[in-house]
Amino acid sequence: MAVPKRRTPRSKRDSRRANHNKVTAPALTRCSNCGETMRPHRVCPACGHYAGKEVIAKKAAAPAAPAADAPDSSS
């Protein structure tokens, strides 16, 4: 029966066990319609386009509230 000659160090054991659990960053591409980053082969979350066609109707961006032009009423 095969018996190890030396005890396997914790670092060697742990690195061997961790090789198949690596987390990789998801692949990202640019949307051909709006230029936002998105996962490939999926509908763009920003504009709702896929393969050059609008698949999901997205609302137009709401106008920004004019916070800088409003008078300061706290004083």
Buried (B, 14 or more C-beta within 10 A) or exposed (E): EEEEEEEEEEEEEEEEEEEEEEEEEEEEEEBEBEEEEBEEEEBBEBBBBBEEEEEEEBEEEEEEEEEEEEEEEEE
